[in-house]
Amino acid sequence: LAAMAHDDGPSRLADLTRRLGKTPQQVAPVRAWLLEHGYIDAPARGILSFCHSGTRALLRTDPDAAPRDPQRHPVAASRN
């Protein structure tokens, strides 16, 4: 989500993976979790957008929204 907040509109998955230094296969579980739980929407192939207005602004202003350690991501945590 923090990586998406850098964009001014819908985010391209290719840009996000490059920004995060990950492959599409590595971000697929996170993307699926965010879609399933209503944080993001996928309006077109390779495009992601926030489901809730104001999320981008909140993430841009919240100092705690900096990229997190992948081990602490909700998808990883739910598997423990």
C-alpha positions as CSV (number, residue, x, y, z in Angstrom):
1,L,0.0,0.0,0.0
2,A,2.8,2.4,0.8
3,A,4.4,1.7,-2.6
4,M,1.0,2.5,-4.2
5,A,0.8,5.8,-2.3
6,H,3.6,7.2,-4.4
7,D,1.4,7.2,-7.5
8,D,-1.1,10.0,-8.3
9,G,-3.7,7.6,-9.7
10,P,-4.1,3.8,-10.3
11,S,-0.8,2.0,-9.9
12,R,0.8,-0.2,-12.5
13,L,1.8,-3.6,-11.1
14,A,5.1,-3.4,-13.1
15,D,6.0,-0.1,-11.4
16,L,5.2,-1.5,-8.0
17,T,7.3,-4.6,-8.4
18,R,10.2,-2.5,-9.6
19,R,9.8,0.0,-6.8
20,L,9.7,-2.8,-4.2
21,G,12.5,-4.8,-5.9
22,K,10.3,-7.9,-6.2
23,T,9.0,-10.1,-9.0
24,P,5.3,-10.4,-9.8
25,Q,5.4,-13.9,-8.3
26,Q,6.7,-12.5,-5.1
27,V,4.0,-9.9,-4.7
28,A,1.1,-12.1,-5.9
29,P,0.2,-13.4,-2.4
30,V,0.2,-9.8,-1.0
31,R,-1.9,-8.6,-4.0
32,A,-4.4,-11.4,-3.6
33,W,-4.7,-10.7,0.2
34,L,-5.3,-7.0,-0.4
35,L,-7.9,-7.7,-3.1
36,E,-9.7,-10.3,-0.9
37,H,-9.8,-8.0,2.1
38,G,-11.0,-5.0,0.1
39,Y,-8.0,-2.7,0.4
40,I,-7.4,-2.5,-3.3
41,D,-9.2,-3.1,-6.6
42,A,-7.9,-4.4,-9.9
43,P,-9.9,-2.4,-12.5
44,A,-7.8,-3.6,-15.4
45,R,-5.1,-6.1,-16.1
46,G,-1.8,-5.0,-14.4
47,I,-3.5,-2.0,-12.7
48,L,-4.3,-1.6,-9.0
49,S,-6.2,1.1,-7.2
50,F,-7.2,1.9,-3.7
51,C,-10.8,0.9,-2.8
52,H,-11.3,3.6,-0.2
53,S,-10.9,7.3,-0.9
54,G,-8.4,9.0,1.3
55,T,-6.1,6.0,1.7
56,R,-3.4,7.5,-0.5
57,A,-3.4,10.8,1.4
58,L,-3.3,9.0,4.7
59,L,-0.4,6.8,3.7
60,R,1.5,9.8,2.3
61,T,1.2,11.7,5.6
62,D,1.6,8.8,8.0
63,P,5.3,8.3,9.0
64,D,4.5,4.8,10.1
65,A,3.4,3.9,6.6
66,A,7.0,3.5,5.4
67,P,7.7,0.2,3.7
68,R,7.7,-2.6,6.2
69,D,9.8,-5.7,6.7
70,P,8.1,-8.4,4.5
71,Q,8.1,-10.9,7.4
72,R,5.6,-8.6,9.2
73,H,3.2,-8.4,6.3
74,P,-0.3,-9.6,7.2
75,V,-0.1,-12.4,4.6
76,A,3.1,-13.7,6.2
77,A,1.8,-13.3,9.7
78,S,-1.4,-15.2,8.9
79,R,0.7,-18.2,7.9
80,N,2.4,-18.5,11.3
